[in-house]
Amino acid sequence: MASHVVKFVGLSDRDRRQVATLPKLAAGDRIELHVRRRDGVDQTLALPLAAAVAIETLINRLSRGENVALLTEDQELSPSDASEILGISRPLVVLRMDRGDLPFRYVGKHRRALLRDVLTLKSKLDARQKALEALADDTEDLIGTHGL
């Protein structure tokens, strides 16, 4: 599978004002997608619940002004794409690959990592950061309480 560039999209302020908020889905609700083609032909597509929930999430986040990217878990990412998701520099992503923290394969001379592996690493990095912050809070508490 070829690498796809991670492209975040968002709505302009004008478009955000025009987007109606979707009502919260309830059991038994059904969502249909209506498409009016350029030639005037209308087409209706019934969406399964999982797709409806994804669309609900997408529209809600876009209407709040967030930028969104749509990716599949088996999508292959370049180190640059992975660095954007992980919030670290591309050289640090390459270092993580070389150390074995992030599985990858070569496509020609180019490294590619699966999105699911990038997200697994992100989860580990986030957990480590949370633990470090808790440790820093405990240290500050000890200093404040016991004057250490």
C-alpha positions as CSV (number, residue, x, y, z in Angstrom):
1,M,0.0,0.0,0.0
2,A,1.4,3.4,-0.9
3,S,1.8,6.1,1.7
4,H,-0.9,8.7,1.9
5,V,-0.1,12.2,3.1
6,V,-1.9,13.0,6.3
7,K,-4.1,16.0,5.3
8,F,-6.1,17.8,8.0
9,V,-9.2,19.6,6.8
10,G,-11.4,22.1,8.5
11,L,-14.4,24.3,7.8
12,S,-14.3,28.0,7.3
13,D,-16.2,30.2,9.8
14,R,-18.9,30.7,7.2
15,D,-19.3,27.0,6.5
16,R,-19.4,26.2,10.3
17,R,-22.3,28.6,10.8
18,Q,-24.2,26.8,8.0
19,V,-23.7,23.3,9.3
20,A,-26.6,22.0,11.3
21,T,-25.7,20.1,14.4
22,L,-26.8,16.5,14.2
23,P,-29.2,15.3,16.8
24,K,-27.7,12.6,19.1
25,L,-28.4,9.2,17.6
26,A,-30.6,6.8,19.5
27,A,-31.2,3.1,19.2
28,G,-33.1,2.4,16.0
29,D,-32.2,5.7,14.4
30,R,-31.3,5.5,10.8
31,I,-29.2,7.9,8.7
32,E,-29.4,8.2,5.0
33,L,-27.1,10.2,2.8
34,H,-28.8,12.2,0.0
35,V,-26.6,13.2,-2.9
36,R,-27.7,15.5,-5.6
37,R,-25.5,15.0,-8.6
38,R,-24.5,17.8,-11.1
39,D,-26.9,16.4,-13.6
40,G,-29.8,16.8,-11.1
41,V,-30.1,13.1,-10.3
42,D,-30.7,12.3,-6.6
43,Q,-29.2,9.3,-4.9
44,T,-29.9,8.0,-1.4
45,L,-27.6,5.7,0.5
46,A,-28.5,4.1,3.8
47,L,-25.6,4.2,6.3
48,P,-24.9,1.4,8.8
49,L,-24.8,2.6,12.4
50,A,-21.0,2.5,12.6
51,A,-20.7,4.8,9.6
52,A,-23.4,7.0,11.0
53,V,-21.5,7.4,14.3
54,A,-18.3,8.2,12.4
55,I,-20.2,10.9,10.4
56,E,-21.8,12.3,13.5
57,T,-18.3,12.6,15.1
58,L,-16.9,14.1,12.0
59,I,-19.5,16.8,11.6
60,N,-19.5,17.6,15.3
61,R,-15.8,18.1,15.4
62,L,-15.7,20.1,12.2
63,S,-18.5,22.4,13.5
64,R,-16.5,23.1,16.6
65,G,-13.7,24.4,14.4
66,E,-11.4,21.4,14.8
67,N,-9.3,20.1,11.9
68,V,-9.9,16.5,11.0
69,A,-8.0,13.8,9.0
70,L,-9.6,10.6,7.9
71,L,-7.2,7.6,8.1
72,T,-7.4,3.8,8.0
73,E,-5.5,1.8,10.6
74,D,-3.6,-0.2,7.9
75,Q,-2.6,3.0,6.1
76,E,1.2,3.3,5.8
77,L,2.7,6.6,6.9
78,S,6.0,8.3,6.1
79,P,8.2,9.4,9.0
80,S,6.9,13.0,8.4
81,D,3.3,11.9,8.6
82,A,4.0,9.9,11.8
83,S,5.8,12.8,13.3
84,E,2.7,15.0,12.8
85,I,0.5,12.4,14.6
86,L,3.0,11.8,17.4
87,G,3.9,15.4,17.9
88,I,7.6,14.8,17.7
89,S,10.2,15.7,15.0
90,R,10.8,13.5,12.0
91,P,14.4,12.7,13.1
92,L,12.9,11.4,16.5
93,V,10.5,9.2,14.6
94,V,13.4,7.7,12.5
95,L,15.3,7.2,15.8
96,R,12.2,5.3,17.2
97,M,12.1,3.2,14.1
98,D,15.9,2.4,14.3
99,R,15.5,1.5,18.0
100,G,12.6,-0.8,17.3
101,D,10.0,1.3,19.1
102,L,8.1,1.8,15.9
103,P,7.8,-1.1,13.4
104,F,8.3,-0.1,9.8
105,R,9.2,-1.5,6.4
106,Y,11.1,-0.1,3.5
107,V,9.4,0.8,0.2
108,G,12.4,1.3,-2.0
109,K,14.6,3.6,0.2
110,H,11.6,5.1,2.0
111,R,10.4,4.0,5.5
112,R,6.7,3.3,6.0
113,A,4.9,2.6,9.3
114,L,1.4,1.4,9.8
115,L,-1.0,3.9,11.4
116,R,-2.0,1.3,14.0
117,D,1.7,1.0,15.1
118,V,2.0,4.8,15.2
119,L,-1.1,5.0,17.4
120,T,0.2,2.3,19.7
121,L,3.4,4.2,20.1
122,K,1.5,7.4,20.7
123,S,-0.5,5.7,23.4
124,K,2.7,4.6,25.1
125,L,4.3,8.0,24.8
126,D,1.1,9.7,26.2
127,A,1.1,7.2,29.2
128,R,4.7,7.9,29.9
129,Q,4.1,11.7,29.7
130,K,1.2,11.3,32.1
131,A,3.3,9.3,34.5
132,L,6.1,11.9,34.4
133,E,3.6,14.7,35.1
134,A,2.2,12.8,38.0
135,L,5.8,12.3,39.3
136,A,6.5,16.0,39.0
137,D,3.3,16.8,40.8
138,D,4.3,14.5,43.7
139,T,7.7,16.0,43.8
140,E,6.3,19.5,44.1
141,D,3.9,18.3,46.8
142,L,6.8,16.8,48.8
143,I,8.8,20.0,48.5
144,G,5.8,22.1,49.5
145,T,4.7,19.8,52.4
146,H,8.1,18.7,53.8
147,G,10.4,21.4,52.5
148,L,12.7,18.9,50.7
